[in-house]
Amino acid sequence: MLRAEGLKTSYGNIRALKGVDLEVPSGSIVTILGVNGAGKTTLLKTVAGLLKPRAGKIFFLDEDISRFPPHKVVQRGIALVPEGRAILAKMTVLENLEMGAYQRRDGQVRGDIEKEMARFPWMKERQGQPGGSLSGGEQQMLAISRALLSRPKLLLLDEPSLGLAPLVVNEIFRIIRRINQDGTTVLLVEQNVKQALKIAHYGYVLETGKIVLSGETGELLENPKIRESFLGQKS
């Protein structure tokens, strides 16, 4: 579904991505692992069109989207849930959901909003409440639902469990798995390595802008480098 070839992205003179190659097969969950500053968020922003690559190509469903602006990337079927959630704090829960569908012109938006409110029943009860008044976990759920209102084929998730309580983290990962089972492909950046490798099918390890390791998640869980660097387990 998604393919990056030799992707290089810079912030001024700082080279954040240094020739990244990866693939995200249709129907899968693929996770990107790495320490802070490895280039994970830069990768997602580049795919989403928020950053332009200095070199390399991004193909989505065999179309070169490397130079597409963000709204065209969304139109093609890619939605990003950014790190920190970026909820529109002064707008209501319902208005946040409606913003997710702002480019749609079909007559099924209301039905999709109802589906999201069925997924998270608290949304229906609190649809008139400002987004900024929600808890961190509720804001994350709202951000995911808002992205799904664009009807993406590929959902990009940047650190969805960051700063959340353990019970909420478990719920977020259950939701991600269910979204994937319902037919949406997922590219996941996540600092909770153990949880990410549990639900993903394939993983890449990014280190200072380069892919240094990749494989099926069962293999990665047994890899000594992963166990020592990310799981705190000595081999």
Buried (B, 14 or more C-beta within 10 A) or exposed (E): BBBBBEBBBBEEEEBBBBBBBBBBEEEBBBBBBBEEEBBBBBBBBBBBBBBEBBBBBBBBBEEEBBEBEBEEBBEBBBBBBBBEBBBBEEBBBBBBBBBBBEEBEEEEBEEBBEBBBEBBEBBBEBBEBBBEEBEBBBBBBBBBBBBBBBBBBBBBBBBBBBEBEEEBBEBBBEBBBEBBEEEBBBBBBBBBBEBBBEBBBBBBBBBBBBBEBBBEBEBBBEBEEBBEBBEEEEE
